[in-house]
């Protein structure tokens, strides 16, 4: 039996604690400190955590994302939507859609101006832009928690990132289906069946998440002790992750549905959430330090013009889409003005989609490798600046303390 993972787990927690504290001294969010600490002990600098160690530590990321998704799902309360209407849903659709369209149009114009708009580059543009819809809930949640942000912007932000992944999966499925349909070399599967696949993935996730959310609701009536209720919730999240992956669903979406189903069917959700809040900090620290270690500084040098187009126009599209969605849904002026700037971070889901996207072009295609490089490089940029921009934005909106 090897006990090396225990060393790495302890190292990541200590690194996170140290750099989280240092980040506070310079008025940066803790999550930024965790990521920088991870980069320092990772292959980019000191190499204490090597690439060969990452595969053995993947379980940390899986568990952390499950808890993050569960917490985000808890914000998805029907009573809230009855009060504010469907504005969060409308905003989530438009910010994701315009994020995709902005990147797609910019890429097509680039290939057109360089006289290189081939069928292959058209397919590449469709697939790469499809990934732009995804937004990372993890760093957003930690910034909100650290600064105890409260207000209409924060509530809408948490609701939007909860819906965002469903919209992103749908848009990705549709654009990938179109890219496959125009591939002259492919053995074609009908467009209908290709679009049906992401819908099925969402339905599977909804079913599994709803089932386990109800399990926590009924179980918490039977198990009344704090320890038992924590154990029940953790078990539900673990089982949801496993079964969703096994059944071909999205474990992230399924865990969000667990949180949403539980929050809407139990009067114990705030109490149990409070208990879970004290269990998750070391898991989140390890997750972000590991995420930082996986970010390689040298990859930024290979991002190229296409990477810069993706990095810039994804943000432009999301900011405009959030503003437009807020306007047509008659949301608060503060939401229209600020929300888009809190949607910059991008991490786990986008990396997963990039792997699926790259596989479309095969191992011999440069385009598949380029998609991976662009996404990994922009994730590094977004993850370092995203939490800082989110903090500044929430502060400008007067939803966190001016002293934070």
N, C-alpha and C positions, 0 to 999 in steps of 0.2 A: 504493500500500500504506500502510495506517495502522498506526502503531506505538504508538498510545495505550494499548492493553492492557498493553504492557510497563511503561508509567509506573504504571498502576493496580496491576499485580502487585507491582512494587517498593514502591509506597506501602503496600500491604496488608501485605507482609512486615515492613517497618520499623515500621508501626503495631502489628502483632502482637507483635514483639519488645519494643518499648517498653512496651506495656501488660501484656504477660505478665510482664515484670520488675517493674513496679509492683504487679501483683497478688500476686506472691510476697512483697513487702515487707509486705503487709497480710494475709498468710496465706490468700489466696484461690487457687483453682485457676487455672492459666494460661488455661484456656478462658474463664473469666469475664472475664479481662483482654482477651482477643481480642475477645469480643462487645462489651464496653464501648468498646474502641477503635474498632471498626467503627461503633457507634452515633454516636460523636463525629464521625467523618469522613463519615458518611452524611447522607441528606436530613434526618434529625431535628434535627441540630445544625449542623455546619459546611457540609455540602453539597458537600464535595470530591468524594465519590462520589455521583453523581446517579442517579435512577431510570432515566434513559435509558442509563446505562452497564451496568446489571445484565444485560441480555439478552446483551451481548457477553462477559460474564464467567461465564455459566452453566456453561461447560465445566469451570471450576475446581471447582464444587460436584459436578458429575457424576463427575469423576475422584477427588476426595477421598472421596466416598461409596463409590466402587468399592473403593478401598484399605482404607477402614474396614471395609466388609463382608467383604473378604478376610481381614483380621486377626481379626475376630470369628469367622469361619468356621473359622479355624485352632484355635480353642478347642473346637470341636465334635468331639472325638475319641471314637471308639467305645470305646477302652480306658478312658476316663474314665467313660463311662456304664455299662460293665460293672462298674466299681468302686463307683459310687454308686447304680446303678439308674436308674430312669426318673423320679426326683424332679424334675429340671429340666423335663422335658416336661410333667409334671403341673402344676407350678407355673406354667409359661408359659401353659398353657391356662386355669387358674383366675384368674391375675392379669389376663389380657386379658378374660376373660368377665365377671368381677365389675366391672372398670372400666367396661365397656359397660352392664351391668345397673344399676349405681349411678347413672350419668348418666341412663339411660332412665327409671328409676323416679322420680328427682327431678324430671325435666322433666315427666313426665306428672302428677305431683302438683301441680306449679306451675300447669300449664294447667288442671287440675281445680279448684284453689282459686280461680283467677282467672276461672272459668266460660268458658274459652276452648279447651276440648278438642275441636277440630274435626278432621275427617279430615286436613286439610292440616297442622295442628299435630302430629297423631299421626305423619304421614309425616316431618315435620321432626325430631321427637324421635328416631325410629328411625335416621334418616340421621346426625344429629349425634352421637348416642351411639355409633354404629358406629365413628367415628373415634377414640374414646377408647381403643381397644385398643392402638393403635400406641405404641411407645416408641422413643426415639432412641438408636441405638447409638454415635453419634459422640462426644458429650461424655462418655459413660460410659467409653469406651475411653481417651480422653485423660486422664481423671482417674486411671484405673487405671495407665496408663503413667507419668504424672508422678510419682505417689507410690509406684510399684513395689509396688502392693498384692498381697498373696498370702494364700491361705487358702481355706477351704471356701465362705465367702460370696462372695468374688471369683470363684472358679471357677463357682459356680452362677449368679451375676449374668451373666457373659459367655455362658454357655450359654443362659440364659433370653432375653437380648436377641437371640441368634442365632435362636431359635425364634419369638420374638414376632411378627416381621413376617409369617410364614406364617399364624399364628393370626389376626392382625389382618386380613389380606387375606380370609381365609375368612369371618370374622365380618362384615366390611364387605359382602362379596358377598351373604351370606344376608339381612342386614337391609335392604340396598338392594332386593333381590328382593322382600321382603315389602312394603316401602314402595311399590314399583311395582305390586305385585299389588292393593293397596287403593286405588290411584288411579283414581277413577271416570272421569276424562277421558282416560286413556291407552289406546293400542292395545296390548293385553296380549300379552306374550310369556310362554310358560309358565314357572311358577315353577322347574321343573326345569332349563330352559335357562339361566335367570338365575343359579341357584346353581352350575350347571356351569361358568360363565365363570371365576370365581376359581379353581376347581379346575384348570381347564385352564391358567390363568396360572401356577399353582404348578408344575404338571407340566412346562411348557415351561422354566421357570427351572431346575428340578432337572436336566433333560436337558442344557441348554446348560452349566450350571455344572459338572456332572459330567464332561462331555466335555473342557472346558478345564482342569479340575483334573488329569485324567489326562494331558493334553498336557504340563503342567508336570512331572509326575512322570517321564514317559518322556523328555522333553526335557532334564531336569536330569542324566540319566545320559549323554546324548550331549554336551551342553555342560558342560564341567567348570570353565571359568573363571568367576570371580565376576561380571565384567561381563556375560558372556553369560547367566548365570543370572538376573541382575537384569533384563536386557533381555527375556528370555523371559517372566518373570513379569509384567512391565509390559505386554507385548504381549498376553498371555492376558487380563489384566484389561480392557484397552481393547477387545479384540475381544468379550469377554463382554458388556460394557456395550452395545456397538453391536448385536450380534446379538439380545440379549435384548429390547431396545427394538423392534427391527425385527420380531421374531417375536411380539410381544404379551406378553412375559413381564415379570417384575420384575427390573431390572438389579441392584438391591440384593440381592435374594434369590439371584439367579444368582451374584453375586460371593461371597456367603457360602458357597454350595455349592462354588465353585472352591476356596476356602480349606479347607473341610471335606474335600473329595475328595483334595486334595493332602496334607493333614496325615495322613490315614488310609492313604495308599498309598505314601508316600515317607519314607525315613529322612533326607532332606535338608531337611525342611521347617523345622526350627529354624534351620539355617544360613542358608537363603534368607530366612526371616523376619527374621533378624538383619541381613541386608544391606538388605532393604526398609525396615527401621526407620530407616536413615540417609538414605533417599531421600525419605520422606514428610513430615518436619516442615514444610518450607516450603509444601507443598500443604495440610496441615491448618491452618496459620496463615492462609493466604489464604482457605480455606473458612470459618473461623469469623469472621474479620474481615468478610468479605462477608456472612455470615449476620447479623452484628450491624448492618451498614449497612442491610440490608433490613428490620430491625425498626424500626417507627415508633412512637415514644413516644405520639403523639397518638391512636393507635388504641385505647389502653387506656381512654380516656375514653368510647368508644362501645361498650364491652363489654356493659353492661347487666346485668340480673339473670340472664338466661339464660347469659351468659358466666361470671358468678360461680358459678352452679350447675355448669356444665361444669368449670370450673377446680378447684373444691373436691371434687366428688363423683367425678371421675375418680381423684384421688389417694386418696380414701377407699376406693374400689372396688379399686384396685390393691394398696393396703396390706393390706386384708382378704383379697383373693384370693390374694396371695402367702403370707400367714400360713396360710390355709385349705389351700392346695395343699401347703405344707410339712408341715403337720400330718398330712394324710391319706396323704402319701407317706413319712412317718417321716423327714423330713430333720432335719439338725442344728438344735438349738434356736436357735442363733445366726442361722441362715437364716430361720427362722420369725419371729424378732423384728425383724430388720433389713432383709430383702431388699426389701420393698415400698417403703421410703423411697428406694431407689436407682433406682427406675423412674419417677421424675417427668419427666425430660427428654422433650420431644417436638419433632420438627422436620420433616425432609424428607418422610418418608412421609405424615405427617398432613396436610401442606400439599398434597401430591399428591392424597390422598384427598378433601380439602376441595374441590379444583377439580372432581373428578369428581362429588362430592356436590352442589355448587352447580349444576352443569350439568343435574341432574335437574329442577330447579324452573324452568329457563329464565331468560333474561336479564331478563325483566320482573318476576320474582318477588322480593319483599323477602326471602323466606326463604332463597333461594339466596345473596344478598348477605350475609345475617346469619350464615350458616354460615362464610363466608370471614372475616368480621370476628372472630367468636368464636375461630376456630382461630388466626388470625394474632396476636390479642391474647394468647391463652393460651400460644402458643409463646414469645412475648416473656417472659412471666412465668416459664414453666417453664425456659427456657434460662438465665435469669439466676440463679434460685434452685436449679435442679436440680443442677448440678455442685457447688455449695457443700454442699447436703444430702448428696450422694453422698460427698463427702470426709469430712464429719462422721460419717456413718454407718459408713463403713469404718474410721474412726479409733476409734469407740466399740466396733466389733467386734474391735479390736486387729489389724487386717490391714494397717495402714500405720503407719509410725513415729510415735511420740507427739510427736516434734519437728517433724513436717511441718506 
